[in-house]
Amino acid sequence: MVMPRFVRPKEGDSESSPNLYVANCGPAVGLQFDTIVSAFSSFGEVKGVYAADESGARVIVSFLEPASAHSAFIALNGRPCPHLGGRSLHIRHSILQPPSSRGMASVPVSLNASDLNIPGLYLFHDFISAVEEEQLLQAVDTGSWISLSKRRVQHYGYKFCYDTRNVDTKQHLGALPSFVSFILERISLSPDIPEKLDLDQLTIDKVNETMIRRGSRRVSFTFRKVRRGPCQCEFPQYCDSQSQTWGGGFCCAT
C-alpha cells in the first residue's frame, strides 16, 4: 500500500492546512489510531489518522477544518497529552504533496474510496486492530508455504493459478481457515457493503524479505468470490477472465 506523502508547508501556509505531523505517537509506542482520534477530536472533527512512515511512532492527523488543526498544534506541541498516556508530542503542520511531474511517475493517492468513483470499491481504515493483525500473522506462520520465485503463498478454498491468474475449481481445498472467520463476519455485517459476499477463496502472500527494503515484512490477504460461469463485471478491459476465452475449466475470481 502506498501511504500518503505529506511534507512541510511553505512558510506562511501552515495555518491553512488541516493536517498535522505528530511524532512520538502511534502503535509502536502503545497508542492505537482510535485512541489518537479520540484525543484530537476535542479540537474538531478528525477525518482520519494515517501512518506518517513505517516506524509506527509517527502519524498524520487529518482534521476537517484547518482551524481545528491549528488549535491542536497550539495546545499540544511539545507538551504532554493526558489523553495519550502523558506522552510529549512533537507536532508540525503538514500538507499532502501533489504528484510530481518530473522523474518517476507518482502514484495518485486517495484517502477515500468515493474520490475514485469506482462501483464496488470500499476503503476502510483500521479494519482490523493491531492486536488482531498480530494474531493473524501468528496463525499464518503455523501454516505451510508454497515457495515461488519472489514470494511465498498459502491457498485456501481453491488453489490460485498464477499462469492463468485464475482459480482451478477442480482443486477444492476445503473451507477457509478459522483464523479469518472474524474478518468474514465483519465484512458480512458491515452496513457500508450492500452486497452479500460469499467469499470462498483466500490467498495469503508473503513477499520475501530480500525483495523489500524495510524492517517489517509484507503479508497480504486476498479474498475472492469464485464464480460458476463467465464473468459479467463492468470492467472487461481489466478483467482477467473476460480477457481470455472462457473454457469452462476456470471461474472468475473477483
N, C-alpha and C positions, 0 to 999 in steps of 0.2 A: 504493500500500500504506500503511495506517495503522500507524505504529510504536507500540509500547507506550509509554504515558505514565508515566514514573517521576518521583517527586517526593521531596523530603526527608522523612524520617520525623519524627514528633513527638518532642520531647525525651524521652529515656529509652527510645525504641523502636528505637534504631539497631542494637543488637546482636541484635535478633530478626529482622532482615531478611537474607535470603540474597543480596541484590542490592547491587552496588557501582557507583557512577557513577565512571568513570575518564576524566580529561581528559589531553590530550597523548598520546593513544593511539588508533590507528585507521589505516585505509588512507591517509588524507591525509598521514600522517607516516611512511608506509612500513611499517606494521605490519598484516599481514593477520589476519583473525579466527582462523584456525587457529593462527597464531603466538601470539596473545593467549591462546587456550585453553590451549596447551601451557605457557605461562609461569605462568598462575594455577592450573593443575591440581596444582601441587606443594603447594597448600594444601587440596585436597579436590576432589571431583568437580564439574566445571563442567557445568551444564545447557545453557548457550549464551552466546554473545556477540552483542549487538544494538547497532545504531547508536542512540546517545542523541539525535541530531539529524541534520541534513543536512550538518554541517560535515565529517564524515569524520575528525574528530580527537577525538571523544568517544564512548565506548561504555558500555554496561551489561554488566557481567559477572555472570551469574546462577549461583550455586552451588546445589547440592542442599541443603546444610546452612548455617544462619546462622553457626555456629561457624567454618566454613571462610572465609566472607566476612570475618568479624571478624579472623581470623588474617592474611589477606591485607592487610587495611586497616592493621593494626598494623605489618606488615613492610614495606609498600611506599609508604605515603602520604608524599609529599614527599621520597622517596628515589629514587636512580637504580636501575633494574632491569636487571641484567646480561643477562637473557634477552630483553630488549626493546631491545637496542641501547644500553643505558645511559641511556635516557630517564628523566627525573624525572617520576613520575606524581603527579597531584593527584586524590585519591580521597575520596569521601564515601559513606556508606551511603545506600541509596535503596530506595523501596518502589513497587510497582505501584499507581497511583492508580485507585480504583474509578470506574466510570462515574458522571457527575454526574446528579443527579435534577432539576436546575434548568437553565433556559436551553435551549440547543440540545441535542438528544438526542445522547448519546455513542454511538460505535460500539464494541461489545464487541470486545476484542482477545484472541485466543488465540495462544499461542506453540507449541502442539502440535495437530496435526490430531485426535488422539484426544480432545481436550477437547470437540469438536463432535459426535462420533459420527455422522458422515455417511459412508455407504458410498462408497468410491471416491475420497475426498478425501485427498490426501497433501500434506504441507508439508515442504519440505527447505530448511534454512538454508544459504546459501552454496553453492547447487547449481552455480554457476559461479564462477570466481575473478575478481578484479578485472582481471587481465590478459586473460582470456577475454572479459570484458564490454567492454573497450576494443576488442578485435579485432572483436567483433560490431558495435559501433557504427561502426567504420571501414568494415566491409563494407556495412552498411546505407546509409551515406552515399553510396556509389557507385551505388546503385540509383535507379530513377525513382519519384517520389512522385505519388500521386493526391491532389489538394487537395480537402478538404471544408470545411465552414463553420468548424469549430473544431479541425481536426486534419489531418494528412497520413498516408496509409496506403500500404502495399505489400501486394499479394496474391500468394501463390504456391500452386501446386497447383490451386486453384479460386478464382474471384472470390467474395468475400463480399458479399451484397446487404443493405444496411442497411435498406432499406424493409421487407423481409420477415424480416430478422435470420436469414438462412439462406444457403446456397450454391447457385449455379446449376451443376448438373452438366453443362450444355451448354457451359460456358465453362471447359474444362480448360486450364490454363496451363503444364502440364509438371510436371517433378519439383520437389521442394523444393530450395532453394539449397544449394550445398555448404558454405557457411559455418555452417550449423546441423547438419551431419552429426554432429559430436561430441555435441551435445545429444540427438539422436535415439538415438545409440548408448548414451549414459549412461542414458537412460530405459529402453531395452530390456534393459540389463544390471543394472538396479537390483534387488536381491533384495527390496526393500520394496514393489515394484509387481508383484503376482501376474499382472495382466492383460497380455497381449501386445498392444500397441497399434501398429497400422499407421497412423501419422499421415500424412495426405496433404493437409492444408491448413494454411496459415500466413498469419496477418495480422499485419503489423508496424504499430504505431500510434504516431504521434508527435504529442503534443499541442502546439499552437502555443505558443511561448514567452510570448505575450501573455496566455494563458489561465491561466498558473500563476505564482504569486508566490514563486519560489525561484530560486536561482542555477543549479541543474542542470536539464537537460531531462528529460522523462519519455518514455521509449520502452518500449513493451510488445511482447512476442512471445506470440501466442495460437496454439497448435497445436490442430488439430481432426482427428477421425476422421469422414470423410464416410460416412454410412450409405446403403445402397442400397434402403431401404424405410422404412416408418413406424417412428418411434422407439418403443421399448418400455421406456424407462428408468423408474426408480422414483419420479420426481418430476414427474408430469404437470402439477401446478399451476404449476410453474416452467418447464417445457419449452416453448420457442418452437414446436417442430414439433407437439407434441401440443395446443397451444392454438389451432391453426388446422386447417382441413380439409385433409387430405392430397390434393394434386392431382397428384402424380406428377412434377412438374417440379423439385422441390427435395428434398434429402435432409437429414436431421437432422445437425447438426454438434454434437458433444459434446466 
